[in-house]
Amino acid sequence: MGLMLPVVMLSGYAFPIANMPLILQVISNIVPAKWYIIMVKDVMIKGIGFPEIWQELLIILGMTAFFLLISIKRFKVRLQ
């Protein structure tokens, strides 16, 4: 719950990002859930397709690659 609450608040799901203070708007850009919520709203509410959501998809894929590379680099196998 301690990690989920800030993610929900900063993703734009509960509160519009435009109504947040500037510092929270900047911080919300590093929350992957923000980009996911934007894509879901665009597809489900506006009915748009892939050509309009490719930017958000690239951001999410970039974040995924970044965190995957960090986790692979920090992974240590210990057999003993």
Order of alpha helices (4+ residues) and beta strands (2+ residues): alpha-alpha-alpha-alpha
